[in-house]
Amino acid sequence: MSQWKQARWPFVAFVLIEVVIFGSGSAVTKFAYESITPLWCLAVRFGLATAVFALFFGRRMARRLHGVRVRTWLPQALCMAVSYLCCNVALDLTTATNVGFLVALPVVFAPILSTLAERGRYPKAIIPFQVGVAAGLYLLCSQGGSLAVGAGELFALASSVALAGALVFGKQALVELDAVTVAGTQIAVAFALCLGCALLWEPALNVAAVRPVAWGIIAFLALFSTCLAFFLQSLALDRLSSTTVSLLLTGEPVFTALFAYLFLGEILSPMGLAGAMLIVGTVVAATYVDGRADAPAHEAAPVPTRLPRRVVRPRLFVRRVREDRMAA
């Protein structure tokens, strides 16, 4: 078990599974929006996910949160909720292409926020990989065109910054909490925030007008894109740095493009395909380099097969004490 915890590849795999789930969810969400508004879709999604977590992990989370300060778990949960809200508002105001590029930029902001939060030095070694990923994202999402800047782009940028905050503060929260509790608090706070915004800014939900396919998509988003994906991300943050996780998350637009091709008939241009290849190559290289740098810190100390000769065994020590007392 200890060797499994020290290995990096399972946690890298967790983030990659999360990326695949997010990519498929982004592609099918458009079908749900045909009969339900974005904010109500979010509210129902996170409401269902909150119910699932409360059913299976409610007591466990209550025990974990007992005695823990609110500022330990609230910042990361609030950042995740704001990220999802801003992303969906951005999709209403601008194209999915621009949103896909900007929301996938936590790799740029996470190291900055981590440096500020931990008062450490900026990891300069990550800069070449950040540049490579940003260039690949631009080619993939803009398909060689240009990115306009408007209200939608600003919301998408805010979503990216908030997601970076969720990664950084989430790793700090894992010092006192487990992965289940971190994921559960993120889901519950997101539900409260999305429900409040839906009640304030959108008309009342017409349940009868929501099509069966939309309910199926919401169930998929709640169980897989929320419960499972948030849990996997929290597990990964317990072992990997927030910078590494943010790098791995940049693969989401690649899988979004793949599922968009399969479900929506969208086709990547040669420029977009080159961007996807650049992202994958950069992420693989960055993960490999980060793993080599991190390996010495997690090498297990060799366990001696037998006690050194100079170490006095407990029974022998007690017997010598008794002999000394009898001699005195």
N, C-alpha and C positions, 0 to 999 in steps of 0.2 A: 504493500500500500504506500509506503514512504517513497519507494522508487517511482511509483506512478505520479505522486504529488510533485516530485522534483522534475519530472519530465515536462518539456514544453509542448510537445506535439499534440497531446490531447486537448490542451487549452486553445492552441491555434486552430485545431479542428472544430472546437465549439464555436469560435467566431465565424469560421467559414460556413458552418451549418446555419448560423444566424443570418449570414449574408445571403445565402441561397433562399432562406425563408422570406427575408425582407424583399428580395428581388421579385419573387413570385407574387408576394402580397401587393407590391406596388403595381404590378401589371394587371391584376384582377380587380383592384379597388375601383377602377373606372367603371366596371360593370355595376357595382353597387351604387355608385353615384347617380345612376339613371333613375333610381326610385327613392333615394334617401339623401338628405343634405349632408355635407361633409362633417359638420360639427355634431349632428345627431348620430352619424355613423361612428364617430369617435366615442361619443358618450355611451352608446349601446355596446360598442366593442370593449371599452375599458370597464364598463359595468359588469358585463358577463365575465371578463377576466378576473375582476375583483371578487365576484361570487365564487369562482372556482378556487382561487387562492384561499379565501376565507374558509371554504369547506374543507380543504385538505391541510392547510397550514395555519389556520387562524390561531389556534392555541399556541402553537410553536412560536409564531411571530409575536404574540402578546407576551410570552415569557421572555423572548429576546429583547423586546423593546422596554420591558419593565426596568426602570432605573437608568435608562439611557437618555441622554439629553436630546431634545428635539433638534438642536442644531447639528447633531451627528448625522441624522438621516434625512432631514427636510431639504437641505440644499440640493442634493443629488436627485431627489424625487421631483422637486419643483423644476429643476433644469430639464429633466426628461419630459415632463408634462408640457412645458413651454415649447420644447423642440417640436413635439408632435402638433401642437396647436399652430405654431408659425408655419410649419411645413404645409398643412392643409389649407391655411389661408393663402399661402403663396401659390398653391395649385389653382386656386380660384382666380388669382389676379394675373398670372403669367403662364407661360408655356411649361409643360413638364420637362422640356429640354433644359431650360435655364434652372429650374428648381433642382433637377437631378445633378447638375454641376455644382451648384452652390451648397446644397445640403450635404454633399459628400466631402466637405472640406474640414471636418474636425481634425484631420491630420495636420492642418496648418495651425489651428487654434489650441489644440490640446497641449502641445509642449509649452506654449506661452502661458496658459493658465496653470499648468503644473509647476512651472518655474516660479510663478507669482505665489501660488498657494503654499509651496514647500520652501520658498525662499532659497532656491538652489540656483545652479548655473544652467543656462540654456544648452540643451544637447546639440552642439553644432554639427555633430556627425550625422544627424538626421536631416539636415538641410538639403543635401543632394537628392535624397529620396522624396522629400516634400516637393521639391521642384519637379521631379519626374512624374509624381502622381498628379500634381496640379496640371501639368501639360497633357498628360493622358486623359484626365477628366475633361479638359477643355475640348480635345479632339473628339472624344467619345460623345459628349453631350451636345456640343455645338455643331458637330459634323462638318467642321471647317468653316462655319458661318461666324457671326458675331453675336455677343451677348449684350443685350440692352440692359440699362439700369433703370428700374422704376420701383414702385411700391412692392410689387410681387418679389422682385429680386432682393429687396431689403428684408422682407419677411423670411425669405429662404436663407439669407445670410445670418439672420438672427437665430433661425433654427439650427444652423451649423454650429454657431457659438454656444448655444444652449446644450447641444448634444456633447460638445467638448467638455462643458462644465459637468454634465452628468457622468462622463467617464472619469474625470479628475476627482470630483467629490465622491463618486461612488467607490473609487479605490480607497479613499480615506475612511469612508463609512465601514468598509469591510474589515477594518482593524478591530472594531467592536461588535460587528454584526456578521451574520452568515449570508450566503448568497441568496437563500430563500427569502430572508427578511428584507434585504436590499431590493430585490425584484418586486416583492409584495408592496413595499412602501411606494415604489415608483408607479405601480399600477393603480393603487388606491388614490394617490394624489392626482394622477392624470385623470382618473374618473371624476373626481370632485371638480377639477378645473374645467374639464370639457363639458360636463353637465351644466355647470354654472354659465359658461359661455353660450351653450346651445339655448338655454332658457332665456338669456338676455338678448341674443342677436339673431335668432332664427325662429320662424313660426313653430307652433306646437307640432310634435311628431304625429303624422297620420299613419298609424301602424297598418291599417288596412291597405294603404297604397304601396307599401314596401313589398316588392316582389320576392318570391321564394328564393330566387338565385341570390338576391342581395342578402337575405338572412343566412344563406349558406356561406357566402363570402365573409360576412361579419363573424360567424362562428369560427371560420378558419383563421381570420385575423386575431380573434380573441384567444384561441387556444394555442395556435402555433406562432404567429407573428408577435404575440404579446407574452403569454405565460411562458412558453418554451424559450423564445428568443431572449427575453429579459433575464431569465434564469441562467441561460448559457453565457450571456454577456457578463453577469455578475460572477459566475464561476471563473471565467477567463481573467477578469480584472483581479481576482484573488491571487493569480500567479504571474500574469503579464503586466507590463507597464501600460498606462493609459495611452502613451504614444504608440506603442505596438498595436494595441487594439484599434486605435483610430486609423492606423495604416491598413490593417486588415479590413476594416469596414469600408474602405474606398473601393473594394471589389463589388459593392452592391450595385452601382450603375451598370457594371458588366453583366450581371445576372438579370437585372431589370431589362436590359436590351435583349438578352437572350429570350426571356419569357415574353417580352413584347412581340418578338418575332414569331414565337410559337402560338400565342393567344390572340394577338392583335394584327398580325401580318405586317408589322413594321420591319423595315430592312435597314441594316447598317451600311453606310457608305464606306468606301475604302479608307477614308480619313477616320471614321468612327471605329472601324476594325483595328486600325493602327493604334488608336488611343487605348482600346481595350487591351491589346497586347502589351502596350507600354505600362499600363497599370499593373497587370498581372506580373510582368517581369520585375517591376520596381518593388512590388510588395513581397515577392519571393526573395529578392536580394536583401531587402531591409530586414525581413524576419530572420534570415540566415545570419546576417551580420549581428543583429541584436542578440540572437541566441548564442553565438560564439562569445560575445562580450559578457553575457550573463551566466555562462556555464561555470566559471571558476567559483562564483559566489554561492552556487548551490550544490557543489560537489560534496558528497557525504564523506565524513571522516571515516577512515578504515577502523573497523571494530577489531580489537585484539582478540586472538583466538584463546589466549590464556593470560593469566596475570603475570606482570613483570616479577622478576625474582625478588626485587627489593620491597615489593608491596607485602605487608604483613596481613595474613588472612585473619578474619575476625575471630575464629575459634582459637587459633594459635595465640592471638593477642590476649584474649581472656584468660587462657591458661597461664600465660606468663605473668599476668597481673596477680593471679591467685598464688603462684609460686613465690613472687616477691613479697606478698603480704605474709605468707607462712614463714618465710625466712626472717622477716622483721620481728 
